[in-house]
Amino acid sequence: MPIIGLAGLALPAAPDNQEHSSGFLGFLVIFLLALAVYLLVRNMTARLRRMNYRHEEELDPQTGAPRAGGDGTSARR
């Protein structure tokens, strides 16, 4: 019987039959998080494209092997 008594203490009090919502502040937080994720994904996609183009510039178009005359790394532009 003591377990049943403790379970009653762990339950939160009833919200007096009122509906609660996150309101405008909750919407604003979710909107800003979604905007941040969108901008990060867009930035990451652009960086990956540039990295791929740089990699293609380093390769010899005929053989597909790295060009002679270096260690295969390009100078930062």
OpenMM code with the backbone's topology and positions (N, CA, C; nanometers):
from openmm import Vec3, app, unit

residues = "MET PRO ILE ILE GLY LEU ALA GLY LEU ALA LEU PRO ALA ALA PRO ASP ASN GLN GLU HIS SER SER GLY PHE LEU GLY PHE LEU VAL ILE PHE LEU LEU ALA LEU ALA VAL TYR LEU LEU VAL ARG ASN MET THR ALA ARG LEU ARG ARG MET ASN TYR ARG HIS GLU GLU GLU LEU ASP PRO GLN THR GLY ALA PRO ARG ALA GLY GLY ASP GLY THR SER ALA ARG ARG".split()
positions = [
    Vec3(0.0793, -0.1206, 0.0000),
    Vec3(0.0000, 0.0000, 0.0000),
    Vec3(0.0842, 0.1280, 0.0000),
    Vec3(0.2022, 0.1287, 0.0541),
    Vec3(0.2779, 0.2540, 0.0519),
    Vec3(0.3184, 0.2945, -0.0903),
    Vec3(0.3315, 0.1988, -0.1840),
    Vec3(0.3673, 0.2331, -0.3210),
    Vec3(0.2556, 0.3140, -0.3855),
    Vec3(0.1313, 0.2775, -0.3601),
    Vec3(0.0183, 0.3510, -0.4169),
    Vec3(0.0161, 0.4935, -0.3626),
    Vec3(0.0477, 0.5113, -0.2384),
    Vec3(0.0503, 0.6448, -0.1795),
    Vec3(0.1594, 0.7314, -0.2410),
    Vec3(0.2759, 0.6716, -0.2706),
    Vec3(0.3845, 0.7473, -0.3323),
    Vec3(0.3536, 0.7815, -0.4773),
    Vec3(0.2819, 0.6930, -0.5470),
    Vec3(0.2465, 0.7197, -0.6859),
    Vec3(0.1551, 0.8403, -0.6951),
    Vec3(0.0703, 0.8601, -0.5985),
    Vec3(-0.0181, 0.9765, -0.5973),
    Vec3(0.0596, 1.1056, -0.5791),
    Vec3(0.1698, 1.1008, -0.5097),
    Vec3(0.2497, 1.2214, -0.4889),
    Vec3(0.3289, 1.2603, -0.6146),
    Vec3(0.3609, 1.1621, -0.6970),
    Vec3(0.4430, 1.1889, -0.8146),
    Vec3(0.3636, 1.2521, -0.9283),
    Vec3(0.2331, 1.2415, -0.9286),
    Vec3(0.1522, 1.2964, -1.0365),
    Vec3(0.1422, 1.4482, -1.0227),
    Vec3(0.1505, 1.5206, -1.1336),
    Vec3(0.1373, 1.6662, -1.1258),
    Vec3(-0.0064, 1.7060, -1.0973),
    Vec3(-0.0221, 1.8235, -1.0470),
    Vec3(-0.1564, 1.8729, -1.0168),
    Vec3(-0.2311, 1.9006, -1.1466),
    Vec3(-0.3610, 1.8883, -1.1446),
    Vec3(-0.4435, 1.9129, -1.2623),
    Vec3(-0.4359, 2.0613, -1.2990),
    Vec3(-0.4370, 2.0932, -1.4289),
    Vec3(-0.4251, 2.2330, -1.4709),
    Vec3(-0.5570, 2.3102, -1.4633),
    Vec3(-0.6472, 2.2706, -1.3800),
    Vec3(-0.7762, 2.3388, -1.3597),
    Vec3(-0.8576, 2.3488, -1.4879),
    Vec3(-0.8528, 2.2429, -1.5689),
    Vec3(-0.9308, 2.2321, -1.6923),
    Vec3(-0.9083, 2.3487, -1.7885),
    Vec3(-0.7915, 2.4035, -1.7900),
    Vec3(-0.7581, 2.5098, -1.8851),
    Vec3(-0.6605, 2.4532, -1.9877),
    Vec3(-0.6807, 2.4915, -2.1113),
    Vec3(-0.5870, 2.4480, -2.2147),
    Vec3(-0.4654, 2.5384, -2.2122),
    Vec3(-0.3495, 2.4759, -2.2218),
    Vec3(-0.2252, 2.5518, -2.2248),
    Vec3(-0.1554, 2.5237, -2.3566),
    Vec3(-0.1000, 2.6252, -2.4131),
    Vec3(-0.0246, 2.6086, -2.5368),
    Vec3(0.1057, 2.6855, -2.5248),
    Vec3(0.1920, 2.6612, -2.6181),
    Vec3(0.3214, 2.7273, -2.6132),
    Vec3(0.3116, 2.8732, -2.6548),
    Vec3(0.2091, 2.9095, -2.7288),
    Vec3(0.1865, 3.0481, -2.7653),
    Vec3(0.2848, 3.0996, -2.8683),
    Vec3(0.2909, 3.2295, -2.8766),
    Vec3(0.3751, 3.2932, -2.9771),
    Vec3(0.5230, 3.2692, -2.9506),
    Vec3(0.5633, 3.2676, -2.8262),
    Vec3(0.7043, 3.2452, -2.7935),
    Vec3(0.7491, 3.1060, -2.8388),
    Vec3(0.6671, 3.0060, -2.8181),
    Vec3(0.6991, 2.8708, -2.8643),
    Vec3(0.7096, 2.8645, -3.0155),
    Vec3(0.6159, 2.9309, -3.0839),
    Vec3(0.6214, 2.9359, -3.2302),
    Vec3(0.7491, 3.0042, -3.2767),
    Vec3(0.7848, 3.1138, -3.2114),
    Vec3(0.9045, 3.1875, -3.2498),
    Vec3(1.0311, 3.1038, -3.2320),
    Vec3(1.0392, 3.0295, -3.1232),
    Vec3(1.1563, 2.9443, -3.0986),
    Vec3(1.1660, 2.8354, -3.2049),
    Vec3(1.0560, 2.7682, -3.2347),
    Vec3(1.0557, 2.6625, -3.3363),
    Vec3(1.0885, 2.7200, -3.4740),
    Vec3(1.0338, 2.8367, -3.5061),
    Vec3(1.0616, 2.9001, -3.6347),
    Vec3(1.2098, 2.9353, -3.6479),
    Vec3(1.2688, 2.9908, -3.5433),
    Vec3(1.4109, 3.0267, -3.5483),
    Vec3(1.5001, 2.9033, -3.5588),
    Vec3(1.4632, 2.7962, -3.4908),
    Vec3(1.5401, 2.6722, -3.5036),
    Vec3(1.5316, 2.6162, -3.6460),
    Vec3(1.4130, 2.6177, -3.7034),
    Vec3(1.3969, 2.5685, -3.8405),
    Vec3(1.4749, 2.6562, -3.9387),
    Vec3(1.4739, 2.7869, -3.9187),
    Vec3(1.5494, 2.8773, -4.0046),
    Vec3(1.6993, 2.8518, -3.9927),
    Vec3(1.7475, 2.8298, -3.8711),
    Vec3(1.8901, 2.8014, -3.8509),
    Vec3(1.9295, 2.6709, -3.9195),
    Vec3(1.8467, 2.5682, -3.9103),
    Vec3(1.8766, 2.4403, -3.9758),
    Vec3(1.8795, 2.4586, -4.1272),
    Vec3(1.7842, 2.5329, -4.1816),
    Vec3(1.7808, 2.5572, -4.3258),
    Vec3(1.9082, 2.6278, -4.3722),
    Vec3(1.9489, 2.7325, -4.3012),
    Vec3(2.0682, 2.8066, -4.3406),
    Vec3(2.1947, 2.7218, -4.3274),
    Vec3(2.2028, 2.6395, -4.2240),
    Vec3(2.3189, 2.5520, -4.2080),
    Vec3(2.3278, 2.4478, -4.3192),
    Vec3(2.2155, 2.3900, -4.3564),
    Vec3(2.2143, 2.2897, -4.4635),
    Vec3(2.2514, 2.3548, -4.5963),
    Vec3(2.2005, 2.4747, -4.6224),
    Vec3(2.2336, 2.5448, -4.7461),
    Vec3(2.3824, 2.5773, -4.7530),
    Vec3(2.4392, 2.6218, -4.6416),
    Vec3(2.5812, 2.6537, -4.6358),
    Vec3(2.6652, 2.5275, -4.6552),
    Vec3(2.6256, 2.4185, -4.5909),
    Vec3(2.7002, 2.2934, -4.6035),
    Vec3(2.6972, 2.2431, -4.7480),
    Vec3(2.5834, 2.2544, -4.8146),
    Vec3(2.5720, 2.2102, -4.9529),
    Vec3(2.6644, 2.2917, -5.0430),
    Vec3(2.6697, 2.4221, -5.0226),
    Vec3(2.7577, 2.5067, -5.1033),
    Vec3(2.9041, 2.4712, -5.0803),
    Vec3(2.9412, 2.4462, -4.9556),
    Vec3(3.0803, 2.4102, -4.9254),
    Vec3(3.1178, 2.2757, -4.9881),
    Vec3(3.0267, 2.1807, -4.9862),
    Vec3(3.0547, 2.0505, -5.0469),
    Vec3(3.0700, 2.0629, -5.1978),
    Vec3(2.9889, 2.1487, -5.2614),
    Vec3(3.0027, 2.1693, -5.4052),
    Vec3(3.1387, 2.2292, -5.4388),
    Vec3(3.1789, 2.3319, -5.3608),
    Vec3(3.3094, 2.3939, -5.3870),
    Vec3(3.4221, 2.2950, -5.3669),
    Vec3(3.4114, 2.2121, -5.2643),
    Vec3(3.5155, 2.1132, -5.2392),
    Vec3(3.5230, 2.0139, -5.3559),
    Vec3(3.4091, 1.9742, -5.4094),
    Vec3(3.4062, 1.8819, -5.5221),
    Vec3(3.4682, 1.9469, -5.6461),
    Vec3(3.4378, 2.0746, -5.6715),
    Vec3(3.4962, 2.1432, -5.7870),
    Vec3(3.6471, 2.1550, -5.7730),
    Vec3(3.6953, 2.1862, -5.6552),
    Vec3(3.8400, 2.1956, -5.6336),
    Vec3(3.9068, 2.0611, -5.6559),
    Vec3(3.8402, 1.9566, -5.6111),
    Vec3(3.8954, 1.8222, -5.6299),
    Vec3(3.9034, 1.7883, -5.7787),
    Vec3(3.8014, 1.8253, -5.8541),
    Vec3(3.8017, 1.7984, -5.9984),
    Vec3(3.9102, 1.8789, -6.0691),
    Vec3(3.9403, 2.0009, -6.0220),
    Vec3(4.0450, 2.0818, -6.0828),
    Vec3(4.1828, 2.0200, -6.0622),
    Vec3(4.2005, 1.9504, -5.9519),
    Vec3(4.3300, 1.8894, -5.9215),
    Vec3(4.3570, 1.7657, -6.0070),
    Vec3(4.2538, 1.7033, -6.0604),
    Vec3(4.2703, 1.5806, -6.1381),
    Vec3(4.2987, 1.6122, -6.2844),
    Vec3(4.3776, 1.5290, -6.3457),
    Vec3(4.4062, 1.5390, -6.4885),
    Vec3(4.2814, 1.4911, -6.5634),
    Vec3(4.2266, 1.5713, -6.6537),
    Vec3(4.1015, 1.5316, -6.7204),
    Vec3(4.1137, 1.4077, -6.8078),
    Vec3(4.2330, 1.3774, -6.8581),
    Vec3(4.2469, 1.2614, -6.9468),
    Vec3(4.2605, 1.1316, -6.8691),
    Vec3(4.3402, 1.1319, -6.7636),
    Vec3(4.3662, 1.0072, -6.6918),
    Vec3(4.2868, 0.9947, -6.5632),
    Vec3(4.2442, 1.1071, -6.5077),
    Vec3(4.1734, 1.1020, -6.3805),
    Vec3(4.2668, 1.0920, -6.2615),
    Vec3(4.3973, 1.0929, -6.2878),
    Vec3(4.4967, 1.0843, -6.1802),
    Vec3(4.5349, 1.2260, -6.1359),
    Vec3(4.5901, 1.2389, -6.0170),
    Vec3(4.6359, 1.3718, -5.9726),
    Vec3(4.7422, 1.4259, -6.0671),
    Vec3(4.7416, 1.5566, -6.0885),
    Vec3(4.8381, 1.6191, -6.1781),
    Vec3(4.9773, 1.6123, -6.1195),
    Vec3(5.0760, 1.6015, -6.2072),
    Vec3(5.2162, 1.5967, -6.1634),
    Vec3(5.2618, 1.7360, -6.1212),
    Vec3(5.3629, 1.7385, -6.0345),
    Vec3(5.4200, 1.8658, -5.9946),
    Vec3(5.3725, 1.9122, -5.8597),
    Vec3(5.3331, 1.8209, -5.7766),
    Vec3(5.2883, 1.8607, -5.6436),
    Vec3(5.2485, 1.7407, -5.5635),
    Vec3(5.2072, 1.7663, -5.4449),
    Vec3(5.1662, 1.6570, -5.3572),
    Vec3(5.0174, 1.6280, -5.3642),
    Vec3(4.9484, 1.6930, -5.4589),
    Vec3(4.8055, 1.6677, -5.4741),
    Vec3(4.7183, 1.7650, -5.3982),
    Vec3(4.7808, 1.8568, -5.3265),
    Vec3(4.7008, 1.9555, -5.2541),
    Vec3(4.7078, 2.0875, -5.3290),
    Vec3(4.6026, 2.1623, -5.3226),
    Vec3(4.6018, 2.2917, -5.3900),
    Vec3(4.6122, 2.4023, -5.2873),
    Vec3(4.6629, 2.5150, -5.3329),
    Vec3(4.6738, 2.6300, -5.2437),
    Vec3(4.5345, 2.6833, -5.2158),
    Vec3(4.5147, 2.7346, -5.0980),
    Vec3(4.3848, 2.7866, -5.0591),
    Vec3(4.3577, 2.9161, -5.1354),
    Vec3(4.2386, 2.9269, -5.1910),
    Vec3(4.2044, 3.0455, -5.2718),
    Vec3(4.1268, 3.1430, -5.1910),
] * unit.nanometer
topology = app.Topology()
chain = topology.addChain("A")
for resn in residues:
    res = topology.addResidue(resn, chain)
    for name in ("N", "CA", "C"):
        topology.addAtom(name, app.Element.getBySymbol(name[0]), res)
